[in-house]
């Protein structure tokens, strides 16, 4: 992604406010009016205060920017570092407990639920937080950690822990997160509540074990076919009858006893 794709710190803190309110109303059926959204949605309040903090940071007022960020955290329960880069129509639903780190980058039309963390995993001053492409949905309680990239239109399931890149149009769940829907599935590109596939979710671990069991079964069947095709081992040939063999054995024992006397 290019930095120019993000408009949070652009000209005018409130320039895109109406657009963001419309985006919230389109994605939340509980929203009844723009007035209600403007007054009652902490996610919107948090992004407006973040814009102000970002402008202060860009002007070199770093302490002021952090102070505004902390005020926003106290008012909304959402902590966004002033250095984070956020695109248009960003929606944090419910909001409480969301944490967005300093070097996080978020594209347009991204949606986060409560309890989401975009965290860093290193102590260096460079890029250490995730990058989220356009249209990403992150479910409640999910943790996306490190300087990884979440592709455009990806879905992160509730409570997932993501520590590796996620391709575009892919849904991932679990700890660590694994893909559950192929990239070419049309369902993934649609709205997915809480970023989690509804209905029966295929378990990626169980699917892998099932594949291994199928391979073992196929190998066992092949071994059985090879054993059936192999001719039986030839027995050693003997010219004497069984009675002659027993008599010869008894005679040898008598001779040995006579020698011992």
For each residue, the residues with C-beta under 8 A, 3 or more apart:
1: 5 6 105 107 131 133
2: 5
3: 6 85
4:
5: 1 2 87 107 108
6: 1 3 9 85 86 87 105 106 107
7: 10 15 16 87 88
8: 47 50 51 54 85 86 87 88 90
9: 6 51 54 55 58 85
10: 7 15
11: 15
12: 15
13: 48 51 52 55
14: 17 48 51
15: 7 10 11 12
16: 7 19 20 88 89
17: 14 20 21 48
18: 21 22 34
19: 16 22 23 88 89
20: 16 17 23 24 44 47 88 89 90 91
21: 17 18 24 25 34 37 38 44
22: 18 19 25 26 34
23: 19 20 26 27 88 89 91 109
24: 20 21 27 28 31 37 41 43 44 91
25: 21 22 28 31 34 37
26: 22 23
27: 23 24 91 93 111 191
28: 24 25 31 91 93
29:
30:
31: 24 25 28 36 37 41
32: 36
33: 36 37
34: 18 21 22 25 37 38
35: 38 39
36: 31 32 33 39 40 41
37: 21 24 25 31 33 34 40 41 44
38: 21 34 35 41 44
39: 35 36
40: 36 37
41: 24 31 36 37 38 44 45 95
42: 45 46 75 76 77 78 92 94 95 96
43: 24 46 47 76 78 91 92 93 94 95
44: 20 21 24 37 38 41 47 48
45: 41 42 48 49 72 75 76
46: 42 43 49 50 72 76 78 80 92 95 98
47: 8 20 43 44 50 51 80 86 90 92
48: 13 14 17 44 45 51 52
49: 45 46 52 53 68 69 71 72 75 76
50: 8 46 47 53 54 69 72 80 82 84 86
51: 8 9 13 14 47 48 54 55
52: 13 48 49 55 56 68
53: 49 50 56 57 65 66 68 69 72 80 82
54: 8 9 50 51 57 58 65 82 83 84
55: 9 13 51 52 58 59
56: 52 53 59 61 64 65 68 82
57: 53 54 60 61 62 65 82 83
58: 9 54 55
59: 55 56
60: 57
61: 56 57 64 65
62: 57 65 66 82
63: 66 67
64: 56 61 67 68
65: 53 54 56 57 61 62 68 69 82
66: 53 62 63 69 70 82
67: 63 64 70 71
68: 49 52 53 56 64 65 71 72 82
69: 49 50 53 65 66 72 73 79 80 81 82
70: 66 67 73 74
71: 49 67 68 74 75
72: 45 46 49 50 53 68 69 75 76 78 79 80
73: 69 70 76 77 78 79
74: 70 71
75: 42 45 49 71 72
76: 42 43 45 46 49 72 73 95
77: 42 73 95 96 97 98
78: 42 43 46 72 73 92 95 96 97 98 100
79: 69 72 73 98 99 100
80: 46 47 50 53 69 72 84 86 98 100
81: 69 84 100 101 102 104
82: 50 53 54 56 57 62 65 66 68 69 102
83: 54 57 102 103
84: 50 54 80 81 100 101 102 103 104 105 106 118 129
85: 3 6 8 9 104 105 106
86: 6 8 47 50 80 90 100 106
87: 5 6 7 8 90 106 107 108 109 110 134
88: 7 8 16 19 20 23 108 109
89: 16 19 20 23 108 109
90: 8 20 47 86 87 106 108 109 110 111
91: 20 23 24 27 28 43 110 111 112
92: 42 43 46 47 78 95 98 111 112 113 114
93: 27 28 43 111 112 113 114
94: 42 43 113 114 140
95: 41 42 43 46 76 77 78 92 98 114
96: 42 77 78 114 115
97: 77 78 114 115 116
98: 46 77 78 79 80 92 95 112 114 115 116 117
99: 79 116 117 118 119
100: 78 79 80 81 84 86 104 106 118 129
101: 81 84 104 118 119 120 128 129
102: 81 82 83 84 120 128 129
103: 83 84 120 126 127 128 129 147
104: 81 84 85 100 101 118 129 130 131 132
105: 1 6 84 85 129 130 131 132
106: 6 84 85 86 87 90 100 110 118 131 132
107: 1 5 6 87 110 132 133 134 135 136 152
108: 5 87 88 89 90 134 135
109: 23 87 88 89 90 134 135
110: 87 90 91 106 107 132 134 135 136 137 138
111: 27 90 91 92 93 136 137 138
112: 91 92 93 98 116 138
113: 92 93 94 116 138 139 140 141 142 158 194 195
114: 92 93 94 95 96 97 98 140 141
115: 96 97 98 140 141 142
116: 97 98 99 112 113 138 139 140 141 142 143 144
117: 98 99 142 143 144 145
118: 84 99 100 101 104 106 129 130 132 144
119: 99 101 129 143 144 145 146
120: 101 102 103 128 129 145 146 147
121: 128 145 146 147 163
122: 128 146 147
123:
124: 128
125:
126: 103
127: 103 147
128: 101 102 103 120 121 122 124 146 147
129: 84 100 101 102 103 104 105 118 119 120 146 147
130: 104 105 118 144 145 146 147 148 149 150 162
131: 1 104 105 106 147 148 149 150
132: 104 105 106 107 110 118 136 138 144 150
133: 1 107 136 149 150 151 152 153 154 168
134: 87 107 108 109 110 152 153
135: 107 108 109 110 152 153
136: 107 110 111 132 133 150 151 152 153 154 155 156
137: 110 111 154 155 156 191 192 194 195
138: 110 111 112 113 116 132 142 144 150 156 195
139: 113 116 142 155 156 157 158 159 160 194 195 196
140: 94 113 114 115 116 158 159 194
141: 113 114 115 116 158 159
142: 113 115 116 117 138 139 156 157 158 159 160 161 162 195
143: 116 117 119 160 161 162
144: 116 117 118 119 130 132 138 148 150 156 162
145: 117 119 120 121 130 148 161 162 163
146: 119 120 121 122 128 129 130 163
147: 103 120 121 122 127 128 129 130 131
148: 130 131 144 145 162 163 164 165 166
149: 130 131 133 165 166
150: 130 131 132 133 136 138 144 154 156 162 165 166
151: 133 136 154 165 166 167 168 169 170
152: 107 133 134 135 136 168 169
153: 133 134 135 136 168 169 188 189
154: 133 136 137 150 151 166 167 168 169 170 171 172
155: 136 137 139 170 171 172 181 188 192 195 196 197
156: 136 137 138 139 142 144 150 160 162 166 171 172 177 195
157: 139 142 160 171 172 173 174 177 180 194 195 196 197
158: 113 139 140 141 142 173 194 195 196
159: 139 140 141 142 175
160: 139 142 143 156 157 172 173 174 175 177 195
161: 142 143 145 174 175 176 177
162: 130 142 143 144 145 148 150 156 166 172 176 177
163: 121 145 146 148 176 177
164: 148 176 177
165: 148 149 150 151
166: 148 149 150 151 154 156 162 170 172 177 179
167: 151 154 170 179 183
168: 133 151 152 153 154 183
169: 151 152 153 154 183 184 185 188 189
170: 151 154 155 166 167 179 181 182 183 188
171: 154 155 156 157 179 180 181 188 192 195 196 197
172: 154 155 156 157 160 162 166 177 178 179 180
173: 157 158 160 177 178 180 196 197 201
174: 157 160 161 177 178 204 205
175: 159 160 161
176: 161 162 163 164
177: 156 157 160 161 162 163 164 166 172 173 174
178: 172 173 174 204 205
179: 166 167 170 171 172 182 204
180: 157 171 172 173 197 201 202 204
181: 155 170 171 185 187 188 197
182: 170 179 185 188
183: 167 168 169 170 188
184: 169
185: 169 181 182 188 189
186: 189 190
187: 181 190 192 197
188: 153 155 169 170 171 181 182 183 185 192
189: 153 169 185 186
190: 186 187
191: 27 137
192: 137 155 171 187 188 195 196 197 198
193: 196 198
194: 113 137 139 140 157 158
195: 113 137 138 139 142 155 156 157 158 160 171 192
196: 139 155 157 158 171 173 192 193 201
197: 155 157 171 173 180 181 187 192 201
198: 192 193
199:
200:
201: 173 180 196 197
202: 180 206 207
203: 206 207
204: 174 178 179 180 207 208
205: 174 178 208 209
206: 202 203 209 210
207: 202 203 204 210 211
208: 204 205 211 212
209: 205 206 212 213
210: 206 207 213 214
211: 207 208 214 215
212: 208 209 215 216
213: 209 210 216 217
214: 210 211 217 218
215: 211 212 218 219
216: 212 213 219 220
217: 213 214 220 221
218: 214 215 221 222
219: 215 216 222 223
220: 216 217 223 224
221: 217 218 224 225
222: 218 219 225 226
223: 219 220 226 227
224: 220 221 227 228
225: 221 222 228 229
226: 222 223 229 230
227: 223 224 230
228: 224 225
229: 225 226
230: 226 227
231:
232:
233:
234:
235:
236:
237:
238: 245
239:
240: 244 245 248
241: 244 245
242: 245 246
243: 246 247
244: 240 241 247 248
245: 238 240 241 242 248 249
246: 242 243 249 250
247: 243 244 250 251
248: 240 244 245 251 252
249: 245 246 252 253
250: 246 247 253 254
251: 247 248 254 255
252: 248 249 255 256
253: 249 250 256 257
254: 250 251 257 258
255: 251 252 258 259
256: 252 253 259 260
257: 253 254 260 261
258: 254 255 261
259: 255 256
260: 256 257
261: 257 258
